[in-house]
Structure formats: structure tokens, C-alpha cells
Amino acid sequence: MTIKRAEHLTGYEVRKLDADSQLVTFGAFKGDELVAKASGQVDWMALRKLVEQVYKLHSRIVMQRAGWRCARCRSRRPLQPHHRKYRSHGETDRIDNLEPVCWDCHRIIHQLERSQ
């Protein structure tokens, strides 16, 4: 994981923060506002944790905005974040690429995409 890759995935500027003697720390910034930070023993570990932190934050925001309902069937069953366009296809964990779906809808989405 590189800073450039972390910035692409999160949509935020990533900066190395002052670290203590044992850990490397990176922060994700929106302007001057610190959105998330993470530490690790080496750069790639800290960056990976930072991307994960932002993904969790964005997932929670998306679910709150949807009123904790599935975007497909509107049920209140436990939700999972679904990437509209997959990270493996070069996409991101940005809010506009995530939608909250229940397990059943998530399974159906992926079954339909495999069959096309």
C-alpha cells in the first residue's frame, strides 16, 4: 500500500503524522480536518489500517443516511456495505460508491452479476 493508493481508495489527502518511536502514523485529511488516523510498525501497515478505518467510517455514514434500511428491499435486517463498482476493478471506498444492503440482497446482486 502506498500513500497514492490510500488517497485513491479513500478520497482524502493522506499525510504522515508525527510518530512515537515505535509506530508510523498516517492521517486522512479533508482540507485541514483530520477524518481518521491509523498507526502501524511500517508504512504499508499503517496505510492499510487507515484505508480500513475510512471504509468503516464511510460504511457507517452510508447506513445512517439510508435510515438503517436496505437500499434494495428497504428491510431493517442487518446490513452490509456493497461496492457499486468493485475495488478490484479500480474503484474506491468513497461514500458515493457504497450502498447498504441486507445479506439476501447482497447475495442476489452478486449472483446476478456472475450470470451476466
C-alpha positions, -999 to +999 in steps of 0.1 A: +000+000+000+013+034-009+001+069+000-011+074-036-031+042-034-046+051+000-056+086-013-073+070-043-092+045-022-103+069+005-108+101-015-088+120+012-053+136+013-031+112+033-003+127+054+023+112+076+019+124+112+045+128+139+051+093+152+063+080+185+095+060+185+077+026+178+050+033+153+044+051+120+011+071+119-008+084+089-039+106+088-066+111+062-075+148+058-104+167+042-088+201+040-074+208+074-098+184+091-084+151+103-110+124+093-092+093+105-058+081+116-040+048+120-006+035+131+015+005+123+050-008+126+058+001+089+043+025+064+022-001+044+007-015+076-004+020+088-018+029+054-037-004+052-052+003+086-061+038+076-079+027+045-098+002+066-107+029+091-121+052+064-140+023+048-157+016+082-165+053+087-179+056+052-200+024+056-215+038+088-223+071+071-240+054+042-261+032+065-271+062+087-281+081+056-303+052+044-321+051+078-305+017+085-326+002+057-315-020+028-312+002-003-328-026-024-357-041-004-359-014+024-358-041+051-343-034+085-323-066+086-286-064+094-268-045+067-236-049+048-218-023+027-219-031-011-194-016-035-214-005-066-182-007-086-157-031-071-123-021-057-108-050-076-119-031-108-101+001-097-129+017-077-129+032-042-143+031-007-158+066-012-193+072+000-208+075-034-196+040-043-211+023-013-247+013-006-262-005+024-278-039+015-291-068+036-274-102+033-301-116+010-300-086-014-262-087-014-262-124-024-287-117-052-266-088-065-235-109-068-254-139-083-269-117-110-236-102-118-219-136-122-247-148-145-242-119-170 
